[in-house]
Each structure stands twice: as structure tokens, then as C-alpha cells.
């Protein structure tokens, strides 16, 4: 599977690049990032923490009749995990990002605000030859994030800041104000 990922990325980027040149609104996007926990959090190794977003069904329309400034709405499924090789917390959220993009030729700057609803969250504990999977209690059911992205043609970078804490108050002592800041790359489809 790992050998197919570069070929898939190349194919998608070639298709997307042609669409970007003709100013067609991309169908969606994929983003890969690295979350960083800000605030009090468990004293644990977060070396295998990842963030993945799939944006689909994107549509936009010009603001004030200017094709270079577009209001954009899309659907999003986000998966992020926190942890290491032996213990992981996995979170799945779905939501609707709403934002605005500014384009100059093939350069694009975008800002969006996202409200997401938790689909499920679980924890995995690898103990020797056993893997224990349990539901993760106390996860915040709503997640609000702000995101800023810079891109050229189909490829770019982004930064995302969570406005809501990961856990609800009182469920995990010492983690009440833990929030995520994520940095990564984005590919328009």
C-alpha cells in the first residue's frame, strides 16, 4: 500500500493541476498534518500523533462578482490520533468548513472556520501480544477550529487551531484545557 501512495498523489495532482489552471473550483482536498497539544495533557509520548482530513463536495461562489475572492463551503471528515507505538487515542469528527479564499494566478490564501461533531473516539492499548480497544469517555462532542492555508496550484501548507478543548471538564483531571494546534500539507483534488 505504501508504494501506491506516491503514484496516487501524482495522479490526483496532475488532474487537479489542470483544473487549477482554468480556475475550476476543486472537488475537495486531502490534508496530512502533525497535531501538537497545547495546555495541560497527560505526561506521555506523542511521537506517533497524526491528523488526516478529507474534504469533499466543495462548492464556492464569487464574492462581489470577483472570481479571485470566493466564499467556500464543503463537507469534512477528520481523523486524528494522539499517542505512541504502545498507546493511542483515536478521534473521528465530521463537519462543515465555511471559509473564504483569495486567489492571485495560481497562488491561493484561504481561511475557514469549521464546526464538527464527534462520530466516535476510542483508545488502543498494545500490551505484549494483546491489543485492548475501548471507547474513550469524556471527549468533547463538538469541535470548533480555525484554519489558515497557503497554496500554489494544487499543493499547499496549512495551520489549524482548535478553539474547543479535546475533553469535557471533569472527565480527565489535568486535561480540561488541552487543545490541538496542527500543521501540515494540503492537496486539492
Secondary structure, DSSP 8 states (H G I E B T S, - for coil): -HHHHHHHHHHHHHHHHHHHHTT---S-EEEEEEEEEESS--S---TT-EEEEEEEEEEEEEETTEEEEEEEEEEEEEEEEEE-SSEEEEEEEEEEEEEEEEEETTEEEEEEEEEEEEEEEEEEEEETTEEEEEE-TTB-SEEEEEEEEEEETTEEEEEEEESS-SB-TTTSTT-TT-EEEEEEEEEE-
